[in-house]
C-alpha cells in the first residue's frame, strides 16, 4: 500500500518536500495536492528522481500516484555526462535579504521558501557566503534563522561579511555562522568548484 502525503492547503515548496521525504521511506507514494502548480512541481521532482507519476483529478484534490517503473518499462540508463563536474566545493552567494528583483515583500517570501528547500535537496552547498544586505539573514530575528541553523548542523559553512555587518550595525546580533572577511571570502570563491549566485 502506498504511503499517503496529504499536501492540500500547503504552500510551496512543502508538497515537494513532504513527497520527497515519503519517497525516501517507501517505493510508492500517493501525494494529494489541491492546485495545478503543486501537481507540476511534485510530478517534476518525482520524474527527475526516476519515478512514474499518474495523476487523477477528483472533487477533493489531485491524486498523484507515484511509483517505480516496472522492469519491463524501465528506461535505459542515462548516458554519462559529456564532462565531469568541476572538482571543488559548491559555494552559494547570497547578496541580499530578498530573492530576485522587484517587489521586496515577494522577495522575502521567496528567500524563506528557498532556504527551507535548500535543507531538503542534494547536493547541499559546502559554503554559503552572505554579503551586503544578505547578512541580515544570519542575525537575530531573521525569518530564515532556523533553516540556516539546520544547514549549519548538517555541516554547511556559513560566512557573513564583517564589513557588511558593521555597515548595518549588526555585528553584535549574529545568531548563526561566522563573521568573515573579504580575504577569506575571496579565497573561498576562487577555490570553489562551482559558485551559484542567488
Order of alpha helices (4+ residues) and beta strands (2+ residues): beta-alpha-beta-alpha-beta-beta-beta-alpha-beta-alpha-beta-alpha-beta-alpha-beta
